[in-house]
Amino acid sequence: MLRIDLNSDLGEHYGSWRMGDDESMLETVTSANIACGFHAGDPKTAFTTVMSAVARGVTVGAHVAYPDLAGFGRRPMTLPADELEADVIYQIGALQALAAAAGTQVRYVKPHGALYNSIAFNEAEAATVISAIKRVNPELALVCLAGSPLVEQARAAGLRAVPEAFADRAYEPTGALVSRSEPGAVLHEPELVSARMLQLVQHGTVTARDGSTVAVEAESICVHGDSPDAVGMARAVRARLLEAGVELTSFSGPALQ
C-alpha cells in the first residue's frame, strides 16, 4: 500500500498575534512542525499546540529557525557556526521539555524558512545543524528538501533524512522550489494542489511551472499553515489521497504518548 506523511508548520502564534488555524490543521495532518520561538511562537503557544497534537495522536517535531521574529524567519542570515549550533540545540531542547510535560516526545527536526533553504545547499551550514541535532539526540530525523544535497549529507552523518515535498509551492524544472519573490510561487487552488500531490505519491513526480515533469522522491508532504485557505488545501489533499487508497501516517510511526 502507498503511504505518505502530511505535515504542517504550527504553533506560529505570538502573544495576541495569530497565524493560521492550528486546531483544524491538527485534525488533518499526521505530523506537526511546532515553532520554537525564534521565528514565531511563544512558550504558551508551543505547549498548547503540543498538547493538542497529543490529543489527536499527531507526531511532534521541532520547527527551528534563525532568530528572526520580525521577518518570520524568511530572511537570509549569516551566523557564526557556534552561535547557530547553540540556537538549534536551544530550540529543540525547549520543545523537548514542553513535549515531556505533555506526555510525548519530539521525534524530528524541520528547519524553517531561510534556514531550511540555506542548509539544503550550503554544506558547511548544514553540517552545523546536523551537529546540533546529533548533540541533542542522534535518533531525531531531519526533514529535508527532496532532491537537495542535504538528504545525502544528513544520511552520511548518521541521521535519518526525510525528503519532503510541498503541496502549495510551485517547482522549477530542476526540482527546486520557485522563489517566493516570483509570481505563482505559492499555489492556492485546493483541487490543483490535491491532484499534484496524488501524482507525487502515485508516480513520484510533480509538474514544474514550465509544464515539464520532475522526479521528486518524498516521504512527507507539507501544507503551510500560513497559506491562504491552508486548511481547505490540507483537507483536499487528505481527501484525495485517502480516496485513492493512500495510507496517511507519520514517517516517525505512531505518536509517542
N, C-alpha and C positions, 0 to 999 in steps of 0.2 A: 504494500500500500504506500502511495505517495504521502509524505508528511512534511510539514513546514511549521516554523515558529512565526508568530506575529508579535512584534514589539512596538512600543511607543514611548516617547520621551514624556515623562510625567513628573508631578511634583514641582512644576516650574512656577508656582505662585510665589509671591514675595510680599510679606506683610499684607496690606489691603489690596495689592495689585494681583489680578487674577489672569491666568493663562490656561485656556483650554478647559475641557470637561473631563476631568480625571475619572470620576465615578463611572461615566458611560464608557470610557475607553477601557477601564478595568473589567467591564462586562464583556469585552470584545477580544482583547489581546491575551496572549499566553505568557508574555514577559514584559516587565515594567522597568524602563531605564529611569531611575529616580535621581533628580537633580540633587547635588550635594552642597549647594550653597555658593559656588563660585561664579556660575553664570546666571543662576536663578535658584529659587527655593530658599527655605529657611528651616531651622530645626523642627518647628511645629508642623510645617507643611510636609517635610520629609517623613516624619513619624506617622502623621495621619495617612499619608499615601502608602507607606509600608503596611500599616495595619489594614487598610482597605484591600491591598493586594493579598495579604494573608487570608482575609475573609473570603476571597474569591479563588484561592488556590493559584494565584498568579506568581510566577517566579520573579525575584527581585534582583536587579543589577545596579551597580553604581555608575551614574552618568557624570563622569568627571570632566572638568573643563579648565581653561585658562581663568585666572582671576579677573573677570570682565563682566560685572553686573550691568554696567551702563550699555555695553554693546551686545548683551545676551550671548556672550561667548563666541560671537561670529566674526570678531576682528582678529586678524593675524597678530601674534605676539612672539617676541623672541626673549625667552627666559634663560638664565644660566641653568645648566643641566641639574645642578644640585637643588636649585630652587624648584624647578619643575618636578623633580622626583619627590621632593618633600610635599609639594602641593597635591600630587596624585595620591601619595600614601595617606595624607591627612584626610582627603575627601573619602577615600574608601573606608578608612577607619571610622570616620564619623557615621557613615551609613551602616557599617557593621554593628556599631553599638546600638543604633536605633532598631536595626533588624533583630538583634538578640533580644532587646526589650519587648519586641512584638512577637517573639517566638519563632523567628525564621532566621535565614542566613542570606548574605549576599552571595550569589552564585557566579556572577560575571561582572566584567567592566566594559562599558561602552563609552569611549571619549565622545565629547560633544563638539559640534560646530567647527571652528577653526582648528582646534587641536586634532579632531578626527581627520580633517582633510590634510593637515600637515604631516601627521605621522604615517599616513597612508603611503607617502612617497619619500619622506625625509628619514633616511636610515638612522642618523645619529639621534634625532629627537625620538624616533620610535624606540630605539634601544633604551633611552631614559625611561620611557613609560613602561616598557616591558620589565625593566629592572625594578621599578616601583611596585608593580603588580606582584612580581615574584618575591619581593621582600615581605609583602603583606601575606600572600597565600598563593603559592605556585599552582594550586588547584583551580584558581579562578580562570574562567575563559575570557578571551579578549575578542570582542565583536569588531570586525574589520570591514572595510570597503571591499566588496567582492572584486577579485581580479587585480587588486593592488599588491605591490611588493611586500606590504606589511604581513599579509597572510603567511607567506613562507618564512619571513623573518621571525615572526612570533613562534611558529612551529619549530623552527631550528633552535630557538632559545628554550624550548621545552614547554611552552604554553599551548593550550588548546585555542586555536584560532577559529572563529565562527564567521564565515563570509556572509555579508549582508547585502540585500538589495533594497531599493527604495521604491515604495508603491507610488508616491506622489512626486517623484522627481524625474525629469527628462534625462535621457542618456545621449552622450556623444557616440559616434561610430567607433571610437576607441574603447568604449566601455566606461569612460569617465562620466561623472555627473556633469550636466550642463551647469555652468556657474550661475548662482542666484542673481548675479548682476545682469543677466541676459533675459530677454523676454521668453516666456514659455518654459522657464526652468522648473517651475513648480506647477504640477498638474492639479486640476480642481474637479474634474468630472468623475463621479463615482463609477459609472458604467465603464468608462475608458480605463480607469485605474484598475478595476477588478478584472477586466479582461486581460490586461497586460500581466497581472500577477498570476492568473491561471496559465497563461502562456509560459511564464517563467517556471512555474512548478512542473508543468507537464513536459516542457521541451527544453528547459534550461537556456532560454533566450529572451531578450527583450527587443522591441523595435526602437531603434535610435531615431533621433529627430530628423535625420535625412531619409528615413524610410528603410534603412538597411537593418539587417538582423545581427544582433550582437550576442555572443555566448556569455552567460552570466551564471556562475555556479554559486548558489546561495543556500544557507541553512536557516536564514531568518529574513523576514520582510519587515521593514519599518514603515509605519504611517506616522508622520509627525503630528504630535498633539497640538501644535500651534498653527497648523494649516487651516484655512477656511473650510468649514464643514468636515473637520478631521474625523469626527465620529461617524458621519454619514459614509465617508470613504472607507473607514475601517470596517464598518458593518457590511458594506457592499463587498469588500474583499473577502471577509469571513464567509458571507453567504454564498458567494460564487465558488469558493474553494470547497466548502462543505457539500454543496450541491453536486460538485464534480467528484465527490468521494475522497477528497484530500483530508488527511488527519491533521488537526491543528494541535500542536503540542510543543512545549518549550524544548529548546535544544539541550537544556540542562536537566531534563527529566522533570518529574513531579516537583512542585514547590515543597521546600522543606519546612516543616512546622514542628 
